Amino acid sequence: MNPSDLIDFKLTGKRALVTGSASGIGLATAERLARSGARVAMNDLSIDALDRAVTRLLAEGLQVYAVPGDLSVATQARAVANDALTQLSGLDYLINNAGAPLTKDPMPAHDLDALTDDFWDRILRVNLMSAFWMTQALAPALRQSKGAVVNTASIAAMTGGGSSAAYVTAKSGLVGLTRELARGLAPQVRVNGIAPGLVNSPWECSFGDLQAAADSTVPLRRVGEPADYAEVIVYLCAGGRYITGEIIAVTGGVFI
């Protein structure tokens, strides 16, 4: 997608933290924020991939910082939050994008034995609890700046399916958490989320031919690019001043 096709945000002086930002939607969001003038702390579990992304953006003159850490561990999540605050001297936008299916192939809904206790624990920590821990740790800074939080949920939270029943449950929980955080942090902080549909990006779980799926189910007849989702995330941060507690489905029209 040509950057000139996107909304022009002017975010000089703003500070953002994007989790899960070494690739995909997270990287596109971090890059969009930085190109709009914001200083951006970028988090991911993969240190090598994160370093490559940060190095590339720094070489282009953008103000980005690496804050690696495993957000599925509460103590590490809080350490990442503190590291970002140190690097940025405050925070305006928190994008809770970190998430993972933790399976290479979709788990059928009838295969309950595949949903082990360990799998449930890891799924909930990565896809739900991490967003709570990050928001909890950064709430004082966000209240001070009258900032915004955007959570990356999933269309699976609305339709079912997805990589596993555990993943759908975690993302459904993130939808509920988004609404409750919007209540709890109002009126100083707005909290919203997006529910992505098909995404053209590296993903641990394979769903086959995405373009074929788009041709048969998506009115716009294409797979969503990370930049498509990043644009909505950045809008919910920088604009939408009277929007809070909402989940925006970004699907190319699947529900029409």
Buried (B, 14 or more C-beta within 10 A) or exposed (E): EEEEEBEEBEBEEBBBBBBBBBBBBBBBBBBBBBBBBBBBBBBBBEEEBBBEBBEEBBEEEBBBBBBBBBBBBBEBBBBBBEBBBEBBEBBBBBBBBBBBBBBEEBBEEEEEEEBEEEBBEBBBBBBBBBBBBBBBBBBEBBEEBEBBBBBBBBBBBBBEBBBBBBBBBBBBBBBEBBBEBBEEBEEEBBBBBBBBBBBBBEBEBEBEEBBEBBEEBBEEEBBBBBBBBBBBBBBBBBEBEEBBBBBBBBBBEBEE
